[in-house]
Amino acid sequence: MNDLKTYIETNKERFLEELFSLIRIPSISSQESHKNDMVKCAERWATLIMEAGADTCEVMPTTGNPVVYGEKFVSVDVPTVLVYGHYDVMPVDPEKLWINKPFEPVIKDGKIWARGADDDKGQAFMHAKAFEYLVKTNQLTCNVKFMIEGEEEIGSGSLYAFCEENKEMLKADVILVSDTSMIASDVPSITVGLRGLSYFEVEVTGPNRDLHSGLFGGAVANPINILCQMIASLTDENNHITIPHFYDDVLEISKEERALMAQAPFSLNEYKKALDINDVHGETGYSTMERTGIRPTLDICGIWGGYIGEGSKTVLPSTAHAKISMRLVPHQDSYKIGKLFQRHFESIAPKSVKVKVIPSHGGEAYVSPIDMSAYKAAEKAYIDTYGKRPIPTRSGGSIPIIAGFEKILGIKSILMGFGLESDAIHSPNENYRVDHFLKGIETISHFYGHFAEEKK
């Protein structure tokens, strides 16, 4: 593939402008006002996949947002790769913190600044361009299928049924995904583990209306005070989660594997400096990397209630709300954990309030073996591009549908991510390094040749 770098460099500006055409579409799946944008983005994806060289590509309806499905057939004698990505993005709030308008991408300091630049339009689009190169140069050694969905950021609710209904169409030897990160720009890595997720919204209700805090304060339960007390009780002084039986099924990692994880380059001082914090915080007895990779967590993702407008309003609120996420590790079942959480949260509420626990979405943890042929092919591909062997890592994030693919389709996934933790995904000023985008195209292009060899 001596001409690969030349092809990428020659077409770099076109690649970026095509990516920007996707980014400019505000495909926020969690907001009903962007429903039409979801369809528009799916249609744009289908056009770009066809232009890259697919035999067919269509926008397929689901019970929710549509799925973009395309394919290129090479031969019955070669393996099939199913490329998965998502075209939906997170909301942009608070928009005032952005250095540019979030859906008007700009390149500054060698980075693309925009919502979706990394997660996942930038990373998913690398696959379309690697595919284009292999097709145009007649070097494609695998059958390729694309499945780009529009609900990953809200739990992929419709995709599970889509997969159940289209098992034959989606048959493949491996699912190839770029929706994760690398350890550092000069330290390539392959994500071999993802945490699961169980996500809830809770509501605490006290009196039947907002009350005067002077006339009723101290005599009637304040739902915000109660909610804060309940949340505080969910972890102990060692930051250990107090829900009964929460840890029953947690996969305990051996000392040997923990020692291997510790070999990955990590600077605690740089980590704290990058986040502008004085110290880290987490479960006693575990390192920062272990806390985010092999241990479950419970976090409050949002909390609100009462008066938060300008000035003061002496009110004892009627209700208080919070959004709570639990990241899970292998062997923990998201449904079981959800039931444990609901039962416990309801049990610790005092009689002075009523509690409602509302499930949102979730999914299971995933582990990718490092001895499978797809991992070996990915490893060789990174060596071709970076000149060094990638480090297997476990991510603290979740992509619930990945475990769903294995359960429904019986196919393992390989997670070749090129983002960085500093890319601010889900936050204001999301960004993605241009050189990572281009090296991702290069590495993915190498993967196909190595995978075909590994499967012989």
Helices and strands as residue ranges (DSSP letters): H 4-23, G 32-34, H 35-52, E 56-60, E 67-72, E 80-86, G 95-97, E 106-108, E 111-113, H 121-136, E 143-149, G 152-154, H 157-165, E 174-177, E 189-194, E 196-205, E 211-212, H 213-216, H 223-232, H 255-261, H 268-275, H 288-293, E 297-305, E 315-316, E 319-328, H 334-347, E 354-363, E 366-367, H 373-386, E 391-394, H 400-409, E 413-415, G 421-423, E 431-433, H 434-454
